[in-house]
Amino acid sequence: MSYMKDWFSEDEDDIFMGSPKSKFFDISKQASSDVVEDEMDKIIERYAAMELLLSKDQAEDFDINKMIHQFIFENADEVAKMKKGLYVEFAGEIICRLDS
């Protein structure tokens, strides 16, 4: 398990390992465009659902972008960790479909 911790905190400029973001895009470029498009559609669907959940029961003049930018500003470290984890998750989804 310490390997995973090391991988999440690795140097993003390490040319041998790379960051979760760079690995996601490497995998995306190598995978079938149909698989990547389908996975991207799932990501957008998930994003749409999250926006709807956040804006539910809010005032009509509610600015979701302002709320999100404020949250990112106040929680930058947590957001960065979650972002890395999501890149790993989404890359894993593509990899799992490569054999199908």
N, C-alpha and C positions, 0 to 999 in steps of 0.2 A: 504494500500500500504506500510505502514511502516513495516508491518509484512514481506513482501518480502525483504525489505532492510535488516531487522534484520536477516532473514534466509540466505541471501547471505553473510553476514559478521559474521555469527556465529562462535563459537569456533569449529574448526575441530576435537577436541578431546572430544567434548560433547557426552557422550554415549547415551543420550536420543534422540538427534536429528541427529547427524552425519553430515558429509559434503555432498555436492552435489555428489561428487565422490563416497563416500561410499554408499549413497542411490542408485545411478545408478547401482552399482555392486550388491547390495542387490536385487534390482528389476530384474536385468539380471539373477541372479541365480534362482529366483523363477518363471520366465516366461518360456514359452515354448521355447525349443531350436530353433524351426523353426522361431518363431517371432524374437528372438534375432539375429539369423543368418541373417534374412532379413533386420533388422534394421542396423546391422553391415555392410552389403553390401551397404546399402544406405550411411552410413558414409564414407566408402572407396570410393564410387563413387563421393561423394561430395569433398573429399580430392583430388582425381585425377583431378577433374575439376578445383579446386583451384590451384593445381600445374601447370596445363596447362595454366591457365590464367596468373599466375605469370611469367612463362617462355616464354610466347608468345612474339615475336619480340625481344628476347634477343640474345646475341652472342652465338655461338656454345659452347664456353667454360664456359658458365654461370653456376655457382654453386648454385643451389636453396637451398641446405642444409645450406650453409654458410650464404646466405641471410636471411633465416628463423631464424637461431641461433642468428644472429646479431640483428634482429628485436626483438626477445624475450628478449635478453639482454638489449636492449635500452628501452623496453616497458613492463617490467616484471609485473608491477601492473595491467596495462590494460589487458595484456594477461591472467593473473590469474583470473581476473573478468570475462572475456569472456569465459574462460575454465569452470568456475563454471556454467555460464549460459548455455553453451552447454551440460554439464552433465545433467542439469535440463531439457533442451529441449529433449535430447535423451531418458532420463528416461520417460518423458511424452509421447513420441512416443510409447514406449513399453507398458506403462500403458493403453494407448488408445486402444491398440490392444488386451488386455487381455480378453475382453468380446467377441471378435469376433471369 
